[in-house]
Amino acid sequence: MCGIVGYIGKRDVAPLLLEGLQRLEYRGYDSAGVVITGKSGVLKTVKAKGRVRELEARIPKRFTGTTGIAHTRWATHGAPNDENAHPHLDADGKVALVHNGIIDNADDLRAKLIADGVEFTSETDSEVVVHLIGRSQADTLEAKVQEALRRIEGTYGIAVMHQDFPDRIVVARNGSPVVLGIGDKEMFVASDVAALVSHTRQVVTLDDGEMATLKADDFRTYTTEGSTTSATPTTVEWEAESYDMGGHDTYMHKEISEQPDAVDRVLRGRIDDRFSTVHLGGLNLDPREARSVRRIKILGCGTSYHAGQIGAQMIEELARIPSDAEPASEFRYRNPVVDPDTLYIAVSQSGETYDVLAAVQELKRKGARVLGVVNVVGSAIARETDGGVYVHAGPEVCVVSTKCFTNTVVAFGLLALHLGRIRDLSVADGKRIIAGLRKLPAQIAEMLEGEAEIEKLAAEYAGAKSMMFIGRVRGYPVAREASLKLKEISYIHAEAYPASELKHGPLALIEPALPTVAIVPDDELLEKNRAALEEIKARSGRILAVAHQVQEKADHTIVVPKNEVELDPILMGIPLQLFAYHTAKAMGRDIDKPRNLAKSVTVE
Ligand code: F6R
């Protein structure tokens, strides 16, 4: 979603800001803009609908300065056009603001400001904030921003410049990420470390309710009420190169191919052969507490929700704790009964998804214990939860998730083993699961070698208008995730059903023009799955099976290596990532930036 970049220092600011915006492109946006303090001390702004390269084309030759802020906008209030693009300026053109998030009381404030004679130049909710700052009579920029923030309700990550205070940028956070990057006599700010890591890996992540003043050689943090806060910089572990395409034609392809290494990373240093278990250092759940958990509820959105569904099954199987997953976006709105014996687990790759964060905050408010399974270290959800497991997938740039999904599921495998071994999972079973986990990186690499075959299959199925994905029990969330992946990047309509539900309705859809992708592991449900294939074949449906052995009734089978039954879901989804990728490629889709989607959904 929207992205913020800012810089104050000695270097020419415009190229730095444009580079930062390019690094945020993956989050999804529809317009971009930049403001700098020009040589004369006057603010200079350029905005453009469309891509960052269109903004770049509009930047005049003498657009030089050493302080500036920039933005990529994802339209929420008002169409994507030049006027609605950020930065926004106050009536005198002295204050500039970029804003991520949503101002809930914007309509009210706008009406009041209009009544006071303010003329608006955009339809955005953000513009009200810059007018409030511009009209404040306070003496300092910090106090002007604080006064404005007191009047607004909603979420924000903002960066503000003021012509009368040219030595500083003031930033504030409430529900939308703001990260400071500390350089040598220069300071950066961004909504995502991706925009910072090529310049500095020393960062400070603001908390909700926190603000900062950035000067070239100094920064300070404080609350919106004005009390000083302590900010200790941390080092970002991700390298700048992780954000490059590395010879692949898309980030999605790069990220799919990185999975053997990514899975190796989530396992590294965690396996304890002596006790046939794993160490999860950040869990903050001692054995006594783990034993007293009566139920586990996993919350996430989209792909992370699917990973949570697989995780719930793993926990239930290995630790025998009743577990289920629910979309966080639904959970937070249904006034859920929060039970003290239930352990809640929030799953999020970005750690910033608003629906998940809001669910966590609601749970915490009601006194629940909430753990996180998160990829981005230090992200809002990671900090809001009581402990958790980092999934160590590395940065994921493609809007659709692949390696983060796989690593999240492996992280759940570790958690399930850990909880299982504290409860009733035997040493022998612990050993068996550990052996299975260790096999994963090589098995994933083996599957990736079969890419050419999958590419051929994708070309055959790319003409379908609609596809059905089916799986049973462990295979069902795999089918759901595979169907989501296909629809997100190819725009082919896809449905996912439990194979057991076919005859209760969806069988009516089966005909030669509706291919079915069936997840058919060699587990205790193999014969039942085969019966579903028979039913489809009897209606002349085409079948692509993902299975441990060639399926006679299927037109094609992608054979995947066998692991332990509990871990099979980790492997069975991987060829279907490649299937979605090659289908979308055959259809000429913009794979890394699917229409209407953003990488990190930080608004409702
Ligand atoms: C789809 C995808 C999304 C995200 C969802 C939640 O490929 O990536 O469905 O999983 O928007 O995002 P996170 O995991 O960052 O909370």
Residues whose N, C-alpha, C, O or C-beta is under 5 A from the ligand:
A	BS01	F6R	C301 G302 T303 S304 V347 S348 Q349 S350 G351 T353 V399 V400 S401 K599 V601
